[in-house]
Amino acid sequence: MQTQEKIVVDDRALIGWHMTPVSDRAKVLLALEGLVGQAPEDYPPEAVERWWPDKELFAYHLPFSDGEFLVFFYAKDGQIHIDSLAPKERYAPYRPKEGLTHEAP
């Protein structure tokens, strides 16, 4: 696990994290730092969705240098934990069909 002060990159996300260009990693950190300490209902609905309705796993839709990525995260102990990240199209077959709080752009 890689730890920053506010953002934690969980072990399962490390490969994707290191394969992501540094400029895009900086974009992820900046976006997620803005969520630290917020309640999930206060996350920006145009960018963040609850990925599974019955769990505290969220997907942040971020434009990257080569397309849109989904950054999956959860809040724990005052930090945001990055669970995984990958191009949006990789997750399309697994997208929940019911209970989304909003439709992603």
N, C-alpha and C positions, 0 to 999 in steps of 0.2 A: 504494500500500500504506500503510495506517495502522498505526503501530506503537505499542504500549504496551510496557512493560518486559518482560512475560512473554507477552502475547497479541498476535498480528499478525492484522489483518484484511486478507486478500489482496484484490487489485484486483477479482477476479471476485465477491467478496462485498460490495463497498461499497454497491451499490444496496439490497440486502436489509438490510444493516446500518443504513443511514440511514432506511429505511422502518419499522424496528422501534422501538417506543416506548422512550424512554430508560430507564424502569424495567426493561423486559425486557432491554435491552442490559446493564444492570448485573447482572442475573441470569445472563446468559451469561458475562460476565467472571468473576464469582465462581465459577461452576461449573468453568470451564476452568482458572482459576488453580490450582485444587486438583489438576489433573492434571499440571502442569508438573513435569518431572523424574521422573515415574513411568513404569515400564515398562507397555506396553499390557496385559499380563496382569494388572496391578494396577488397571486402570480399574474403576470400579464396574459389575459386570455387569448390575445392574438398570436402569442408565441409559445405558450406552455399549455399542455393538456395532460390531464390525468390519463395515463396509458391504460391502466387496469382500474376499473371503477371501484373494486373492493380492496385495493392496495394503495400504498403511498408511493408508488412509482410514477414519475412524471417524465414527459418527453418535451424537451425544449427544441423547437424548430429554428435552426440557425443557418443562414446562408454562408457557405464556405467558398473557397476559391474555385472549387470544381463542382458546385451544386449544393443542394440543401442537405444538411445532416440532421439527424436526431441525436440529441444528447440525453440519455436516460439518467435520471438522478433521483435521489431521495434525501430528505433532511433528517439529520440525527445528531443529537448532542450539540446543537448550535452550529453545525457545519452542513455544507451541502456535499453529498457523496456522489461522484460520477460512477454509475453502474456500468455503462457501456456507451459507445458512440459509433455511428456508422452512417453511410449514405442512406437517405430516406427510402430509396427504392428497395434496399435490402430488407427492410422491415415491413413492407407493404403486405406480404402474405400473412403476417402475424398480427396485423392491426386489429384491435378489438372491434367487434361489429356492433355492440350495444353499449349504451351508457356513457358515451363520450360527452365531456362537458362542452366541447365545441368542435367544430370541424377545422382542421388546420388549413392555413392558406395554401 
